[in-house]
Amino acid sequence: MPRTQQSTAVQLNHTVVHATDRQLSADFLATILGLVPGAPFGPFLPVDLGNGVTLDFYEMRDEPIQPQHYAFLVPDEQFDTMIARLDAVGVTYYADPHHTEPGRINRLFGGRGAYFDDPDGHNMEIMTRPYARP
């Protein structure tokens, strides 16, 4: 199927994050990132990111949660604070996505990054530089 030129750029607006407890999961991520969850919107509890995208936490108690990966580009000057928040709540962070290097960060693409699990096992990533694309 051929691609067509559009007059406006396509942007991600929101995505749903499945959780066994939407409040717990939204509060956890918001705390680590230095954000505040928004007001409930129907069955969703949004966490508004700085670029107009929301993560809409949705409770699924009757089905197992399928872990996903969510990566956040964060300001370099806030990275150490986020790592300190992970330490403060007793969450181990890792230098790699497979969680084999606990308590370490990576230095990919000239920045810093770390991976950690949220309460439902979603693999969260914070990074200060976007990945290089060809």
GULOLO-117487 format. One line per 5 residues: number of its first residue (from 1); their letters; for each residue x, y, z negated of N, C-alpha, C, O. Coordinates in steps of 0.05 Angstrom, whole numbers. Atoms other than C-alpha are relative to their C-alpha. Last residue first. Layout:
<nodes>
NUM	A	X,Y,Z,X,Y,Z,X,Y,Z,X,Y,Z ~ ...
</nodes>
This chain:
<nodes>
134	PRAYP	-15,-2,-25,388,103,-211,-13,21,18,-3,26,40 ~ 14,13,-22,357,119,-279,16,3,26,27,24,31 ~ -8,-8,-27,397,135,-341,-15,-16,21,-17,-40,19 ~ -17,19,-15,359,121,-404,6,11,27,-11,24,40 ~ 15,20,-17,332,182,-439,20,-19,14,43,-12,18
129	RTMIE	-5,-4,-29,376,213,-493,-16,-20,16,-17,-44,8 ~ -4,-29,-4,360,222,-567,6,7,29,7,30,36 ~ -25,-5,-15,329,154,-578,2,30,6,-18,44,9 ~ -5,-29,-1,276,126,-625,27,3,14,46,-12,10 ~ -27,-9,-6,250,56,-611,1,30,-2,-17,44,8
124	MNHGD	-2,-28,-5,190,19,-638,29,8,4,47,-4,-7 ~ -28,-7,0,181,-56,-631,2,30,8,0,37,31 ~ -7,-14,-25,109,-69,-650,29,9,-3,37,19,-24 ~ -21,12,-16,109,-119,-708,5,13,27,20,2,43 ~ 10,22,-16,43,-101,-739,20,-13,18,13,-30,35
119	PDDFY	12,20,17,71,-57,-795,-12,-24,15,-15,-46,3 ~ 22,-12,15,118,-22,-747,-14,-21,-16,-6,-45,-14 ~ 27,11,-3,184,-55,-727,-20,17,-16,-14,28,-38 ~ 11,9,25,249,-17,-717,-29,-10,5,-41,-3,25 ~ 25,15,-3,296,2,-661,-9,-9,-28,7,-14,-46
114	AGRGG	4,21,19,352,54,-661,-28,-12,5,-46,1,16 ~ 26,14,0,382,105,-615,-1,-22,-21,19,-31,-31 ~ 2,20,22,437,156,-607,-28,-12,1,-47,0,9 ~ 18,-8,22,458,196,-546,1,-20,-23,21,-36,-25 ~ -10,-24,13,513,194,-494,-18,10,-22,-13,32,-33
109	FLRNI	4,-23,-18,476,145,-449,8,26,-13,-3,47,-6 ~ 5,3,-29,472,93,-504,-4,27,14,-16,45,3 ~ -9,-26,-12,502,106,-572,-2,-1,30,16,5,44 ~ -16,2,-25,469,51,-613,7,28,10,-3,48,-1 ~ 13,-14,-23,448,52,-686,17,-5,25,39,-15,23
104	RGPET	-18,-14,-18,466,3,-742,-17,15,21,-40,7,26 ~ -13,-22,13,430,-22,-804,19,16,18,35,32,8 ~ 15,-15,21,414,-89,-773,17,23,-12,41,20,-15 ~ -20,-18,12,449,-111,-708,-13,18,-21,-17,42,-16 ~ -23,16,9,410,-172,-683,22,17,-13,41,6,-24
99	HHPDA	-3,-1,29,342,-138,-676,22,-19,-11,18,-33,-30 ~ 5,27,10,328,-159,-605,5,-3,-30,3,-24,-41 ~ 28,7,-1,319,-87,-583,-7,-28,-10,-30,-34,-17 ~ 8,13,-25,389,-67,-606,-29,-9,-1,-40,-13,-23 ~ -13,-13,-24,421,-19,-655,-11,-12,26,-7,0,47
94	YYTVG	-20,16,-14,373,-41,-711,11,16,24,-2,34,34 ~ -3,-8,-27,330,-9,-764,23,-15,12,40,-25,-2 ~ -26,4,-13,308,-41,-829,-1,10,29,-21,5,44 ~ 3,13,-26,246,-11,-862,28,-2,13,42,18,15 ~ -10,27,1,252,3,-937,-3,-16,26,-6,-40,26
89	VADLR	23,18,2,207,64,-938,8,-29,1,-9,-47,2 ~ 17,-7,23,265,111,-955,-24,-19,-4,-32,-25,-26 ~ -13,10,25,312,76,-906,-18,5,-24,-20,-13,-41 ~ 1,30,-1,263,88,-849,13,-12,-25,1,-31,-36 ~ 27,7,6,256,161,-871,-4,-31,1,-18,-42,-16
84	AIMTD	2,-2,29,332,168,-872,-29,-7,-9,-32,-19,-30 ~ -14,23,11,334,143,-800,-2,0,-31,-7,-21,-43 ~ 17,23,-6,282,195,-781,12,-26,-11,-2,-43,-22 ~ 23,-1,19,322,249,-816,-19,-23,4,-29,-34,-15 ~ -10,8,26,385,228,-778,-23,0,-21,-24,-17,-38
79	FQEDP	-5,28,1,347,233,-712,9,-10,-27,-2,-30,-37 ~ 19,13,17,318,302,-723,6,-30,-4,-7,-43,-20 ~ -2,-11,27,377,343,-696,-20,-13,-19,-18,-8,-44 ~ -24,9,13,381,298,-635,2,9,-29,10,-6,-47 ~ -22,-19,1,309,314,-616,24,-11,-16,20,-23,-37
74	VLFAY	2,-18,23,268,251,-604,23,20,1,44,14,12 ~ -22,-18,-3,252,211,-542,-2,21,-22,-22,36,-22 ~ 4,-29,5,205,158,-567,26,15,4,46,9,-9 ~ -25,-15,2,201,86,-542,-5,30,-2,-22,40,13 ~ 5,-29,-4,142,40,-553,26,15,-5,38,11,-26
69	HQPQI	-24,-18,4,149,-35,-544,-8,28,6,-21,34,26 ~ -8,-16,-23,89,-82,-553,25,16,-7,34,16,-30 ~ -19,-22,2,72,-136,-603,7,12,27,12,-2,46 ~ -22,7,-18,9,-177,-588,20,24,-1,14,45,9 ~ -12,-24,-14,-35,-168,-649,23,-10,18,40,-25,9
64	PEDRM	-28,-7,6,-73,-231,-667,9,23,17,2,27,40 ~ -18,11,-20,-149,-226,-659,29,6,-8,34,27,-21 ~ 9,27,-6,-205,-215,-710,18,-14,20,15,-38,26 ~ -3,18,23,-176,-154,-744,-6,-29,7,3,-47,-8 ~ 8,26,-10,-164,-109,-684,5,-20,-22,27,-30,-26
59	EYFDL	0,24,17,-162,-37,-706,-10,-25,15,-31,-24,28 ~ 26,13,-1,-146,17,-655,2,-27,-16,20,-43,-11 ~ -1,25,15,-89,67,-660,-29,-11,-3,-47,3,-10 ~ 26,3,13,-91,119,-605,-1,-27,-14,-4,-48,-1 ~ 2,29,6,-21,140,-587,-25,-3,-16,-28,8,-38
54	TVGNG	8,11,26,-30,209,-558,3,-30,0,-2,-44,20 ~ 9,28,0,7,243,-501,-8,-8,-28,5,1,-48 ~ 28,2,-8,10,319,-497,-10,-28,2,-34,-32,9 ~ 3,-5,-29,86,323,-496,-29,-3,9,-33,-8,33 ~ -6,-27,-8,98,332,-571,-4,6,30,-3,30,38
49	LDVPL	-28,-5,-5,63,269,-591,4,27,12,-15,40,21 ~ -6,-18,-23,-7,267,-620,30,4,1,42,14,-18 ~ -24,-14,8,-21,208,-666,9,15,25,16,3,45 ~ -22,-9,-17,-92,187,-655,24,12,-15,21,24,-36 ~ -13,-20,17,-139,145,-698,25,9,16,45,-6,18
44	FPGFP	-29,-5,-2,-187,109,-652,10,20,-20,-5,38,-29 ~ -15,21,14,-255,77,-664,30,4,-1,45,-13,-11 ~ 13,25,-4,-291,142,-647,15,-21,-16,21,-17,-39 ~ 16,-5,-25,-240,197,-649,-13,-26,7,-1,-44,19 ~ 10,22,-15,-210,198,-719,-17,9,24,-31,28,22
39	AGPVL	26,9,9,-176,263,-738,-10,-24,16,-4,-25,40 ~ 22,-17,-5,-103,269,-721,-26,-11,-12,-25,-31,-26 ~ 21,11,-16,-44,233,-752,-23,20,3,-28,36,-14 ~ 24,4,16,11,279,-777,-21,-13,18,-26,-3,40 ~ 25,-9,-11,82,280,-749,-23,-5,-20,-19,-16,-42
34	GLITA	4,-27,11,153,274,-777,-26,13,12,-26,37,15 ~ -5,-20,-21,170,214,-732,-4,29,-10,2,48,5 ~ -27,3,-10,177,165,-790,7,22,20,29,33,20 ~ -20,-6,21,115,192,-825,28,-2,11,44,16,6 ~ 0,-29,3,73,192,-761,21,8,-21,35,28,-18
29	LFDAS	-15,-12,-22,93,120,-748,2,30,-3,23,42,2 ~ -28,9,-1,73,96,-817,15,14,22,36,26,17 ~ -15,-15,21,10,139,-821,29,-8,0,46,9,-3 ~ -3,-28,-9,-15,112,-754,16,16,-21,33,32,-13 ~ -18,-1,-23,-1,40,-775,5,28,10,27,36,15
24	LQRDT	-27,8,9,-33,45,-844,20,4,23,41,15,19 ~ -10,-22,17,-94,83,-817,29,-6,-9,46,12,-8 ~ -8,-24,-16,-104,35,-759,11,22,-17,30,36,-9 ~ 10,-22,16,-102,-27,-802,9,25,13,32,33,11 ~ 18,13,19,-94,-92,-763,-12,20,-19,-34,16,-29
19	AHVVT	-9,2,27,-66,-51,-706,-20,-15,-17,-44,-15,-12 ~ 16,18,17,-71,-46,-631,12,-3,-27,37,-5,-30 ~ -18,17,15,-38,15,-600,-18,-17,-18,-31,-7,-36 ~ 11,12,24,-80,47,-546,21,-18,-12,35,-33,1 ~ -1,29,-1,-47,93,-496,-10,-10,-26,-7,3,-47
14	HNLQV	1,15,26,-57,166,-482,3,-29,6,0,-39,28 ~ 16,-16,18,-49,220,-428,-2,-13,-28,2,1,-48 ~ 13,17,20,6,192,-384,-14,18,-20,-2,37,-30 ~ -11,0,27,20,241,-328,-15,-20,-18,-39,-25,-14 ~ 14,19,17,11,241,-253,14,-1,-27,38,-2,-29
9	ATSQQ	-15,24,10,40,303,-222,-18,-17,-17,-35,-8,-32 ~ -8,-2,28,-6,350,-185,14,-26,-8,9,-47,3 ~ -6,-28,6,-13,362,-110,8,4,-29,21,24,-36 ~ 22,-13,15,-7,288,-95,9,28,-7,32,34,-10 ~ -9,-24,15,36,256,-41,-24,13,-14,-45,16,-1
4	TRPM	7,-26,-11,11,188,-21,11,22,-18,14,19,-42 ~ 3,-21,20,42,120,-32,-7,26,13,2,32,36 ~ -17,-24,-2,31,67,20,-6,19,-23,-29,21,-32 ~ 17,-23,0,0,0,0,18,25,0,35,27,-17
</nodes>
